[in-house]
Amino acid sequence: MTRPIARTKAFDCVKMKLLIQERIHTDTQGMGPEELLAYFRKRVASSRFARSFTKDEASKRQAQ
């Protein structure tokens, strides 16, 4: 039986996800519910996906 060729990854999705989760955990440690909500709202508003999360854009998508 032939063994598959090992590949080296240029990008490790799982590693990136864990790093992001660790950063969020560090940033939000000790925050209360209102602070957490403000944190995530700020992060969404400043992301490249912000337009997808606005009420106007959401209502346009539902109308289609």
N, C-alpha and C positions, 0 to 999 in steps of 0.2 A: 504494500500500500504506500502510495506517495504522500509525503507530508506537504501541507500547503506552504507556500513561500511566505516568510514573515515580512511584514511591511512596516516601515517606520511612518508614523503619523506626522504630518506637518501641523495639524491642528487637533487638539484633544478637547472635544466638546464637554465631556464629563469633568475634566480638570477645570475648564473655564467656569462651568456652572458652580462647582464647589468654591472656587475663588470668589465669585460674585456673592454667593450665599454667606461666606465668611465675612466679606466686607459689609454686607447689609447687617449681619448680626452684630458686628463691632459698632457700626454707626448707630444702631437702634437700641443697643443694650441700655436698659434702665428707662426707656421711654414709656410714657403712659399711652393709653388708646388714642387720645387726641393728637399727641405728638407723632405717633406712628402714622396716623392718617395724613397729617400735614407733610411728613417726610415722603410718603409714597406719592401724594399728589404733586409735590414739588418735583420728584424724580420723573414722574410721567410727563409733566408739563415741559420739562427740559429735555425729554428724549426725542429721538428722531421719529417716534411713532405718535407724538403728541396730537397731531392732526386727526389721527384715527380715533382718538378718545374724546374729542369734543362732542358736545350734544348735537351741534349742527351736522357734523359729518355722520354721526350715528343715525340721526333721523333720515338723512339722505339715503343711507344704505338700506334702511328698513323700507323706504318707499319704493325701492327698485324691485 
